[in-house]
Every structure is written in structure tokens, then in C-alpha cells.
Amino acid sequence: MPSTSNNRYRAHAAVQFEKIDDYIEPIVESIATHDMTVRKAGGIHHIHSPFGDATFEAKANGFRLTAEASDPGGLNRLKHALVGPIGFIAARENLDIQWEGHHADPALPDDLRILRVQTIEDLSPGFRRIIFEGENLERYDRKDQLHCRLIFQPRDIAAPRWPLIDHRGHVVWPDNTAVPTRVYTIRFIDTARQTITIDFALHANPGPATTWAMNARADDIVGILGPAANGPRQAHFYVLAGDETALPGIARILEDLPPTAIGHAFIEVDTSADKLPLFSQSGMSIQWLYRNGKSAGTTTLLQDAIGSIRWPACRESVFFWGGCEHKAFSAIHRHLRKQVGLPQGCFVLYSHWHRCLSEEDIIAAGADAYLPQ
């Protein structure tokens, strides 16, 4: 490893990529959702994160990255925060990002915390609440970053497998054997008690995370990474919308809105049995949308509800937050941009899942399976 100056660890990468102009905007947006502050100056995107500082610069037929951190593990984690979003957005291009500069051995991510199941409560037929206890959870107490990635360990495993980050910014697993991970919304966090609450939607066709939650017992362990994914911004008129996967986020945002907030929340679930008690300001209306046995991801309930809104004339006074299945996500995104005319900075909308693809399939497909169509 080259010597450091002023105890800083630095690396850079230059990537040939003729189609870079087609990807700049989604790459920068994706980086920003991973708890990274991005500011453009002089044609260069300057990036600040809890792990260090970086730059992303589009150049003729390619781009250049720099990364700088105070420790080797932070440098690897920062590389991952760049390589992950870029590789995902441009998955079809099979980019080869080769770093030069300081290298470090694979190490556990600095944001990894170990949680144990404390209590389990069934909120409704479709939702199970699990409260986890851990240590040093203060970094997750954020109103602007609502999501985390959970790492599900088999019960009674003698040596849990945790992901490592290598000098390329890639995730590597001990013995090349991964365990399931999924992204969830932090419903509550109590730093005094060192607990984090996750509400799990119990899907009809459970994947590895839902299966784990359905079989969870006290003292089962998971890992947590993050936080990430943008939360609400200050506004006058709010619209919150989503299916079961967005309900924990909608509930959390409703609780934190100012008393002056006005607007609407639309929540799609299977039946009224999954209607949960929610706190909201008096100016916020809550409308539950029921599929009544229809499969999730097959209705236009959310799109129709959002289409009925009377929007303020000043679009800059609006904030929209939502998450749902990819088809509905694409339709809502088009409506917000083209029909409503919401500026990009006035909404946060996530494709939380894909009716025909697993998370592993989405990661392999990249932007084609995630960005609006």
C-alpha cells in the first residue's frame, strides 16, 4: 500500500464508457439515495458521506472517480457506495472499475451492527412487528434516511457469516457463501433502549426475508447496514402513497409531519383486516385502498387515487413520498412528472419490489428492472 499523507487514504479510477451521457442523471440520483450528499460544481459532482469524500466526473467517453477516507475500512466502504450504484444503474454495460491508490484487505463494513430479536407481535394478518435490540445504534436514528439492509442468519449458526468489503468496493462473503439480505424501513428506533422496530409485510409467496420473519423467535440474530433512502422534505402540501411495502414508511412520516401539514395518504392493502391505527395531523386525510383478494401489483388503485388529487398551483410547495410494485411505480412516476409537473426535487418514489423478479433478479438486471419505464 502506498504511504499516506496526513493519515488520509485515497484512490481513483478512470473508466472508459462511451454511453456515459445516457447514465449521468440516474447514477447521481442513485448515489444520493445511499446517504451521500452530492453537490455539482465546475462540472464535477462532489460527494460527502459518513465514510469519506469522493468525486464523480463525467468526461469524454467515460468518467473518473476519486475517493478519500480517514481509514482503510472507510475507503473500501466509500468505494462500495460508488461502485454499487454505478454498477447497478449501468448493469447492462458490465463496467470494469479498477481502482488505483491505497488498497486495504477485506473488512467488515463500519456500519454493520448485530441485532437480536427481542419481541414479536402480529399486528394484523398481513403484518408482523419485530423489535430488535443491539448496541451503538445511534447512526440509524435519522429522519432523512429511513431504510436499512437486514442480513438474515440461520438459527443457531455457530459462526454467522457477515459481508466484507474489499479494495474494489465489492461485497465478498466468507467461503463465498452468502446469506439472504433485504431492504426494510425502520419503523421505530429508540436509542435510549437501543432497539429498532421493523414491520414485516407477510407476502402470499414469501421470499427468504418473509420466511425468516414468519419463523422468527426471541434471540434470533440479524445484521443491519445503513441507513439509506431519502425521507420527507419540508413542504406545505404532502402526498404519501404506497402498498404494504411502503406502509411502515408512510406511518413513520405521518408521525413526524409538522402540525401545519395538509395533504393525503393513500395506502393499498389486501383487506380491511390489514388496516392499522395511524397517527396523523388533522390536515392529513388517510384513505385505505383494498384489493379484496386481487394479487398485489395487479390493480390501479394507487394510480387512480393519485389521479384524483387537486394539486396546489405552486408545485414547489408539494412533497410526494411513496413506494410500491414496479409497474405502479412507473405509472405514478410518469403521472407526477408529465401530468402533475412535479419538479424532481419535490418527490421521492421507490420501486420497492417487482411482481415477476426477485431482488437478486433485479440486481442482475440493474436499471432496466428498477428505473421507471
C-alpha positions, 0 to 999 in steps of 0.5 A, spaced: 500 500 500 502 506 498 504 511 504 499 516 506 499 523 507 496 526 513 493 519 515 488 520 509 487 514 504 485 515 497 484 512 490 481 513 483 479 510 477 478 512 470 473 508 466 472 508 459 464 508 457 462 511 451 454 511 453 456 515 459 451 521 457 445 516 457 447 514 465 449 521 468 442 523 471 440 516 474 447 514 477 447 521 481 440 520 483 442 513 485 448 515 489 444 520 493 439 515 495 445 511 499 446 517 504 451 521 500 450 528 499 452 530 492 453 537 490 455 539 482 460 544 481 465 546 475 462 540 472 464 535 477 459 532 482 462 532 489 460 527 494 460 527 502 458 521 506 459 518 513 465 514 510 469 519 506 469 524 500 469 522 493 468 525 486 464 523 480 466 526 473 463 525 467 468 526 461 469 524 454 467 517 453 467 515 460 468 518 467 473 518 473 472 517 480 476 519 486 475 517 493 478 519 500 477 516 507 480 517 514 481 509 514 482 503 510 475 500 512 472 507 510 475 507 503 473 500 501 466 502 504 466 509 500 468 505 494 462 500 495 457 506 495 460 508 488 461 502 485 454 499 487 450 504 484 454 505 478 454 498 477 447 497 478 444 503 474 449 501 468 448 493 469 447 492 462 454 495 460 458 490 465 463 496 467 470 494 469 472 499 475 479 498 477 481 502 482 488 505 483 491 508 490 491 505 497 488 498 497 486 495 504 484 487 505 477 485 506 473 488 512 467 488 515 463 494 513 463 500 519 456 500 519 454 493 520 451 492 527 448 485 530 441 485 532 437 480 536 430 479 536 427 481 542 419 481 541 414 479 536 407 481 535 402 480 529 399 486 528 394 484 523 394 478 518 398 481 513 403 484 518 408 482 523 412 487 528 419 485 530 423 489 535 430 488 535 435 490 540 443 491 539 448 496 541 451 503 538 445 504 534 445 511 534 447 512 526 440 509 524 436 514 528 435 519 522 429 522 519 432 523 512 434 516 511 429 511 513 431 504 510 436 499 512 439 492 509 437 486 514 442 480 513 438 474 515 442 468 519 440 461 520 438 459 527 443 457 531 449 458 526 455 457 530 459 462 526 454 467 522 457 469 516 457 477 515 459 481 508 466 484 507 468 489 503 474 489 499 479 494 495 474 494 489 468 496 493 465 489 492 461 485 497 465 478 498 462 473 503 466 468 507 467 461 503 463 465 498 457 463 501 452 468 502 446 469 506 439 472 504 439 480 505 433 485 504 431 492 504 426 494 510 424 501 513 425 502 520 419 503 523 421 505 530 428 506 533 429 508 540 436 509 542 435 510 549 433 502 549 437 501 543 432 497 539 429 498 532 422 496 530 421 493 523 414 491 520 414 485 516 409 485 510 407 477 510 407 476 502 402 470 499 409 467 496 414 469 501 421 470 499 427 468 504 426 475 508 418 473 509 420 466 511 425 468 516 420 473 519 414 468 519 419 463 523 422 468 527 423 467 535 426 471 541 434 471 540 434 470 533 440 474 530 440 479 524 445 484 521 443 491 519 447 496 514 445 503 513 441 507 513 439 509 506 433 512 502 431 519 502 425 521 507 420 527 507 422 534 505 419 540 508 413 542 504 406 545 505 402 540 501 404 532 502 402 526 498 404 519 501 402 513 497 404 506 497 402 498 498 404 494 504 411 495 502 411 502 503 406 502 509 411 502 515 414 508 511 408 512 510 406 511 518 413 513 520 412 520 516 405 521 518 408 521 525 413 526 524 409 531 519 409 538 522 402 540 525 401 545 519 401 539 514 395 538 509 395 533 504 393 525 503 395 518 504 393 513 500 395 506 502 393 499 498 392 493 502 389 486 501 383 487 506 380 491 511 383 486 516 390 489 514 388 496 516 392 499 522 391 505 527 395 511 524 397 517 527 396 523 523 395 531 523 388 533 522 390 536 515 392 529 513 386 525 510 388 517 510 384 513 505 385 505 505 385 502 498 383 494 498 384 489 493 379 484 496 383 478 494 386 481 487 394 479 487 398 485 489 401 489 483 395 487 479 390 493 480 390 501 479 388 503 485 394 507 487 394 510 480 387 512 480 387 515 487 393 519 485 389 521 479 384 524 483 388 529 487 387 537 486 394 539 486 396 546 489 398 551 483 405 552 486 408 545 485 414 547 489 410 547 495 408 539 494 412 533 497 410 526 494 413 520 498 411 513 496 413 506 494 410 500 491 410 494 485 414 496 479 409 497 474 405 502 479 411 505 480 412 507 473 405 509 472 405 514 478 412 516 476 410 518 469 403 521 472 407 526 477 412 528 472 408 529 465 401 530 468 402 533 475 409 537 473 412 535 479 419 538 479 424 532 481 426 535 487 419 535 490 418 527 490 421 521 492 418 514 489 421 507 490 420 501 486 420 497 492 419 490 489 417 487 482 411 482 481 415 477 476 423 478 479 426 477 485 431 482 488 437 478 486 433 478 479 433 485 479 440 486 481 442 482 475 438 486 471 440 493 474 436 499 471 432 496 466 428 492 472 428 498 477 428 505 473 421 507 471 419 505 464 
